Amino acid sequence: MIKRPKLRKVDIEEITEAQVEPKTVRGLVVKIVAAVFAAVFLYQAAFGVWQVQFARGLYIFFALFLTFLSNPRRKKEDRSNIVYNIIDFVLIGLTFIVIGYFIIYFVDFTMSAGIPLTSLQLTLGIITIGLVLEASRRTVGLPLVIIAGLFLLYAHFGNYMPGALYHRGYSLNRIISVMYTSTEGIFGSVVYTFSTFIFLFIIFGAFLSASGAGQFFIELAKAAVGRFTGGAAQSAVFSSWMIGSVIGSSTANTAITGSITIPMMINRGYRKHVAAAVEAVVSIGGQFMPPIMGAAAFLMAAFIGVPYLEIARAALIPALLFFLSMVFMVYLEARRFNLRGIPKEELPPLKGVLLKGWYYFVPITIIIVVMARGYSPALAGFWSIVASFVISWFRRETRMTPRKLFDALSAGGKNSLSMATTAGTVGILIAAIALPGLGMKVSSIIIEVSGGSLPIALLLVMAASFVLGMGMNVTSAYLILVTMTAPALVQLGIPLITAHFFVFWTSQLSVITPPVALSSYVAAAIAKADVWKTGWYSLRMGLAIYYIPIMFVFIPSLLWMGTTGEIVWAFATTLIGVLAFSSVMQGYLFVRNRWYDNVLLGIASLTLVLIPLWTDFIGVAVLVGIIIWQKQREKQKEKQKAKNLSTNTQSA
């Protein structure tokens, strides 16, 4: 028997990224510095981006300073260890020196590009790389650090590599120059995107949460869909849809909404591991659903060079397919086990909920309107934060007093730590990949191994996505994979935006797939369910995350490419196909599926998502036949049940 591993309290803190600091002087300093961190970059968003060395240098400085001061992954019993504390303050002192030197001498670096670094500069560069990697280890774990180290070694020792991986090798001086004194490594485009766009939306999430929006969205979901079959799970789907589309973090969404929705589902009759799996899977959807999505979506817009709104538009149909498949999955689960909706007397009135909290939609509307008018995501993020502060004053209990405002700023700063340290490490990775041209080498290997076959190439990229996703967060996995594999997919005829979306979706695979399945483990901890049962059931319910990316590669209309008629038809037919496949996964439609039902539903699902128009009609015909046959069996079952009831009554 496999024992369910317990999650330590610190694990939940890591997952939500909002660690509770002890009530000490050090804890107070952490809160103050985190609030200043958020305030500084809010000021930048309001009054314009500063010079490169200040904007990017300060972002990395705050990230390192806060990480070494707060120690987010350190065990509670080790926080009073004198040796550890001395090490922390030494690292903080080094952070002041190396970042200060970068900011002060950045202009000299640009003027002397190509000239070898001095011994002092080389030493400071090595220390900076070490600090960034140590900060990443403390916030997101060792795997990302190991991968970064391997790529740095590859950049230096490439002349020892075999075959296609061979390159001439770069000197230590050249590598450090790129990583520390240029805008290609630690202080590269990734840090720019994080500091100007993504950080603001993390702060926005903290402000919106402080204003009471989370509870409103959960109540709204209950009021809207709670009365239907499987209403408790439907409420979880819709609340995670709304909250996740703003938060953009699957594990944080699981922890925040799951604390309410998982107990609610269990109380309505859902098995513990099923309730946990539902929440874990739907929480992933926040990364896919506009308007905010995850950090990777902003990076995608920056890499491709298109407005963020175009990325959000392309993301909409696949995200809807994912969420609607989840709606149908939980509906079938409820039908299968006769789980009713939430009683009407336990539900808040929809009109009352909307009247009480309609204004929580204002900040989200501002984001959409500002970006639709062609302004930057930074400006949209800034005004949405302002709006969140203003609407908090509409009700006495949610008003953001100076203390609550400080707490919201502090939460925004602390919530960004894993992203901020990741930005520096991923900058190192991307520079180490670009320097020897590894991206093109890997792309050539993919094309060679796949024999130029697109389906095989897609499977290879999916496998790589799963493996990398096991060791790092979604954003890091996306950035590394898209750098190395997107050129191969483009060379095989996939549009650039489609290649990026494919990697973006597949980088989420390990979030619900055992043995990693971090979101599943968080949900299991809340539900007190077996983590393995939760993980495998999450995979079963969330299998759409595996096949939807393949669908939009072969059906470009799903990414809003083509005429209106093509887009509508593609959405309609693929939706029916996805729902048919959901029935296969649940083994139920109107009655329990027999083996031939599953075979026919699988055929219907496959033919509905194939490109030729005539296959759609075959799929619909097969599906209609199954529905008629199952409805007939359902009637027979009801008749038999009524007959048995009548016999039992007469016997009594």
Secondary structure, DSSP 8 states (H G I E B T S, - for coil): --------HHHHHHHHT-----SSHHHHHHHHHHHHHHHHHHHHHHH----HHHHHHHHHHHHHHHHHHH-TTS-GGGTT-HHHHHHHHHHHHHHHHHHHHHHHHHHHHHHTTTS---HHHHHHHHHHHHHHHHHHHHHH-HHHHHHHHHHHHHHHHGGG--GGG------HHHHHHHHHSSSSSTTSHHHHHIIIIIHHHHHHHHHHHHTTHHHHHHHHHHHHHTTSTTHHHHHHHHHHHHHHHHH--HHHHHHHHHHHHHHHHHHTT--HHHHHHHHHHHHHGGGTSTTT--HHHHHHHHHHTS-HHHHHHHHHHHHHHHHHHHHHHHHHHHHHTT-----GGGS--HHHHHHHHGGGHHHHHHHHHHHHTT--HHHHHHHHHHHHHHHGGGSGGG---HHHHHHHHHHHHHHTHHHHHHHHHHHHHHHHHHTTTHHHHHHHHHHHHHTT-HHHHHHHHHHHHHHHHTTS-HHHHHHHHHHHHHHHHHHTT--HHHHHHHHHHHTTHHHHSTTT-HHHHHHHHHHT--HHHHHHHHHHHTTHHHHHHHHHHH-GGGGT-S-HHHHHHHHHHHHHHHHHHHHHHHTBSSSB--HHHHHHHHHHHHHHHSSSHHHHHHHHHHHHHHHHHHHHHHHHHHHHHHHHHHHHHHH-
